[in-house]
Amino acid sequence: MANGKPGDHPLTDLLKHGIRLFPDDICDSIVEINVIDPYAFQHDYEIGAVDWDGFNARYGEWIEWYRDGRFDVARAFLHGKLALANAIVNRKSPR
């Protein structure tokens, strides 16, 4: 089970421990999104009630992307995540 220690997950490695496993542009995008929306990469779920396809669609398959070197997929995922984070911020901003 995940415990949040270094080496546990590529996202927590970056966001909690400052360990940059992905190329710089991907790490920079992750940090940018996290600044805009600190909840963008956080999740709560009940054990046994996880819809993994929905979970991965929302939070990404970071371990697989890192292991397989599928950085293009990570970049595409982050592009959509950044657009969503910006849309949420713009919706909350007073006009």
C-alpha positions as CSV (number, residue, x, y, z in Angstrom):
1,M,0.0,0.0,0.0
2,A,1.2,3.5,-0.8
3,N,2.6,5.4,2.2
4,G,3.8,8.7,0.7
5,K,7.5,8.1,1.2
6,P,10.1,8.9,-1.5
7,G,9.9,6.4,-4.3
8,D,6.3,5.5,-3.6
9,H,4.7,7.4,-6.5
10,P,6.0,9.8,-9.2
11,L,3.5,12.6,-8.2
12,T,4.2,12.4,-4.5
13,D,7.9,12.2,-5.2
14,L,7.6,15.6,-7.0
15,L,4.9,17.4,-5.0
16,K,5.9,16.2,-1.5
17,H,9.6,15.5,-1.8
18,G,10.9,17.6,-4.8
19,I,12.1,14.6,-6.7
20,R,11.8,15.2,-10.4
21,L,11.4,11.8,-12.2
22,F,9.8,13.1,-15.4
23,P,11.4,15.5,-17.9
24,D,11.5,19.1,-16.7
25,D,8.5,20.3,-18.9
26,I,6.2,17.7,-17.3
27,C,7.4,18.4,-13.8
28,D,6.9,22.1,-14.4
29,S,3.4,21.5,-15.7
30,I,2.5,19.4,-12.7
31,V,3.7,22.1,-10.3
32,E,1.9,24.8,-12.2
33,I,-1.4,22.9,-12.1
34,N,-0.9,22.1,-8.4
35,V,-0.4,25.9,-7.7
36,I,-3.6,26.7,-9.6
37,D,-5.6,23.9,-8.1
38,P,-4.1,22.2,-5.1
39,Y,-6.7,19.5,-5.3
40,A,-6.0,18.6,-8.9
41,F,-4.0,15.5,-8.0
42,Q,-5.6,14.6,-4.7
43,H,-8.2,11.9,-4.3
44,D,-10.4,10.4,-1.7
45,Y,-12.1,7.0,-2.1
46,E,-13.5,4.2,-0.2
47,I,-11.6,0.9,-0.3
48,G,-13.4,-1.5,-2.6
49,A,-15.4,1.3,-4.2
50,V,-12.9,2.5,-6.8
51,D,-13.8,2.7,-10.4
52,W,-10.2,2.4,-11.7
53,D,-11.0,3.5,-15.2
54,G,-12.6,6.7,-13.9
55,F,-9.8,7.1,-11.3
56,N,-7.1,6.8,-13.9
57,A,-8.9,9.1,-16.3
58,R,-9.1,11.8,-13.6
59,Y,-5.7,11.3,-11.9
60,G,-3.5,9.7,-14.5
61,E,-1.5,6.5,-14.8
62,W,1.7,8.0,-13.6
63,I,3.6,4.9,-12.6
64,E,2.9,3.3,-16.0
65,W,3.8,6.4,-17.9
66,Y,7.1,6.7,-16.0
67,R,8.0,3.1,-16.2
68,D,7.2,2.9,-19.9
69,G,8.6,6.3,-20.8
70,R,5.2,7.4,-22.2
71,F,5.9,11.0,-21.7
72,D,3.8,12.1,-24.7
73,V,0.7,10.6,-22.9
74,A,1.6,12.4,-19.7
75,R,2.0,15.7,-21.6
76,A,-1.4,15.3,-23.3
77,F,-3.0,14.4,-19.9
78,L,-1.5,17.5,-18.3
79,H,-2.6,19.7,-21.2
80,G,-6.2,18.8,-20.5
81,K,-5.6,19.0,-16.7
82,L,-4.2,22.6,-17.1
83,A,-7.2,23.7,-19.2
84,L,-9.6,22.3,-16.6
85,A,-7.7,24.0,-13.7
86,N,-7.7,27.3,-15.5
87,A,-11.5,26.9,-16.3
88,I,-12.2,26.3,-12.6
89,V,-10.2,29.3,-11.5
90,N,-11.8,31.5,-14.1
91,R,-15.3,30.4,-13.1
92,K,-14.5,31.3,-9.4
93,S,-13.1,34.7,-10.3
94,P,-15.4,37.7,-9.8
95,R,-16.1,39.5,-13.0
